[in-house]
């Protein structure tokens, strides 16, 4: 009995080109989704790091490691650097019992690290430990954000906390605020824009807008802006990190 010869042949060049074209079309549709997911992930990570820095330095106040703490926000065109600082009890006690403390209420949350109390002792350290300088101190930290921007002007800003909330204070744009706004930085969006209209929220083309909120007692939460839809108004939504 003769076996039938099998008709075996390879893939033609035309078939290969068709498969490549199909893969290209599928990739073209999926790439924007993957790109958006990665962008969202990066922004969320920077917001989480910011909230964690606030939480960690305030935890040191509750534990008694520091009596007075600060988060410094240094805004430049390329990035935002956040630095946490701590003042130990001995230093804090000498300050609040000095004439300088009562006469310089606006300077209590100063970002410079020296102070002259006017007692003849000359300049003294203000903050005992500073993130990024005292790198061996786990209580303080420093982070740099490169993918997010804020509504603050370029420059150095600060917010300070104490255990009872009595000495909660701010400096240069954060003195009257209870939140730090962060949004995705793009070629078109170099600063976040928050309007005072109702609802109080983004005022332009901002994407992935978040606010790191605090109370005078150092309680930290994060909200994310939900854009308006046909059935719902825009609103801030509490995030669980």
N, C-alpha and C positions, 0 to 999 in steps of 0.2 A: 504494500500500500504506500502510495506516495503522500508524503506530508505536504500540506499546502504551504507555499512560501508566504511568510509574513511580510506584509507591506510596511516596512519600517522606514520612517523618514524623520529628519530633525526639524527644529523650529526655523521657520523662514525669517528673514530680516524684517519683512513687513509685520509679522506677528510680534516680534520684539519691539518694534517701534510703537505698535498699538498699545502694548502693555505699558511701556514707558509713558506714553501720553495719558493713559488712564491714571497711573500713579501720580503724575504731575497735576492732573485736575483735582484728585482727592486731596493731595498735599496743599494745594492752593486754597481749598475750602477750610481745611483744618488749621492752617498756620495762624490766622488771626485769633482763633480761639485759644490756641496754645500760648501765643504771645500775650494775650489779655490775661490769661491765668498766671503766667510768670510775673507780669507787671503787678497784678493784685497781690501776689504772694510777697514780692519784694517790699511793697508799700506797707502791707500788714506787718511784716517783720520789723520794719523801722519804727512803726507806731508801737508795737509791743515792747521793743527795746527802750523806747522813751518812757512808756508807762512803768516799766520795771525799774528804771533808774529812779523815778520819783518814789515808787513804793519802797525800794530798798533803803534809800537815805532816810525816809520818814520812819521806817522800822527801827533804824538805829536810835532815833529820838525816843521811841517807846521803850526800847531796851535799856536806855540810860547811857548808851555809849557817847551820845552828844546831847547837849542842851539846846543847841541852835544849829540849824542846817540851811543850806542854800542849794538851789539848782540854778546854775548859770547857763544862759542860752546865748551863744555867740553866733550871730547870723552873718554870713558873707555870701557873695554871689554863687560860689561853687558848692557850699555845704552849710550845715548847721551842726555845731558842736555843743553838746550838753555835758556839763561838768558838775558833779555833786561835791559839796564841801561840808565839813563838820567842825563845830566849835565845842571843845570839851568844857565840862562844868566849871573847872577852876578859872578858865579864861572868861567864860560867860559871866560868872559871879563878879569878877573884878570890873567887867564892863558895865553891868546894870547898876552897880553901886558907885559908879563914877558920875561926875557932872556931865561928861561927854555924852553919855547915853541919853540923858534927859534933854540935852541941848541939840542933839543931832538925830532926831527921830527919822528924818528922811534918808539918813546915811546908814541906818542900822543894817540894811541889806546890801551893803557896798560890795562890789566885786574885787576891789583892790585888797591886797593881803596885808596891809600895814595900817596902823592907827596910832595917832599921837593923842593921848588922853589929856595932855596939858598939865600933867603932874610933875613935869621935870624929868620924867624917865625916858623921853624920846620915843621914837617909833617902835611899836611892838607888833608881833604877828597878830592878825585878826582871826583868820581861819587856821585851825590846828592841822587839819588834813584836807588835801585837795586831790580829787581824782585826776589821773594823768600825770601828776607830780609824785605823790606818795603811792607809787604803784604797788608797794608791798602791803598796803592797807586795803583789805577786802571791803571795808565799810564804805569807801568812796569809789567813784567810778567816773569814766569819761567815754562817751560814744560820739561818733560822727555820722550824720545822715547825709547821703548824697543823692538820693532818689526822690526825696520829699522837699517841699518848701513850706513857708509859713506866711502869715500876714504881717509879721513883725518887720520893721525896717532893719536894714543892715546895721549891725552894731552889737553891743553887749547888753543883755537884759538879765534880770534875775528875779527869783521868788524865794522867800525864806519862810521857814516853819519852826515853831517851838512846840513843846509837848502839850501845853494847855491851849494853844492857839492865841495866847495873849500877845505874842510878838510877831504874829504873821504880818509880813511886809513884802514889798516888791520894789523894783528899781527899773527905770527907763522903759516904760511901756507895759510892764507886767505888774505895776503897783496897784492898778485898779482892775486887773483881770482875774478870772477864776478858771482859766483854761488856756491851753496852747493849741492853736489850730495847725494841722499838718495836712497837706494835700500833695497829689502827684505833680512833680516838676516836669514840665515839657518845654518845647521850644516856644510855645505860645503862652504857657502859664509859668511865669517866673515867681509870682507871688500869689498866695491865696487871697481871695476877696470875700469878706463876710459882710453882709448888709444888715442894716437895722430894721428892715421891713418885716412884715409878718407873712410867713414864718421866718424867724431870724436864721439865716443860712447863707450858703454860697451865693455870690452875686454875679458869677460869670461862667466861664467854661471849665471850671475846676473838675477834676476827677478824683475819686477815692478820697473824699474829704473826711477827716477825722478830727476830733477834739479830745485832748487829754485834759480831764477836768480834775480840780482839787478843791477841797474845803480848807478852811483855816486850820483844821486839826490834822491835815495831811492825809485825808481819805481820797484815794485816787480811783477814777473810773474813766472809761473810754466810750465815746459815742461816735457813730458813723452816720454820715448824711445819706438818707434815702431819697433819691430823686423823685419828683412828682410824676404821677402817672395819670391816665385818664380818669381813674376812680379814686386816687389817693393824693393828698397834698404832700409836699416834701416834709420830711421830719428827721429829727435826730433819733437814732436807735442805739440803745445801750448794747455794747459788745461784751461777750464773755470770753476772756482770754485765759 
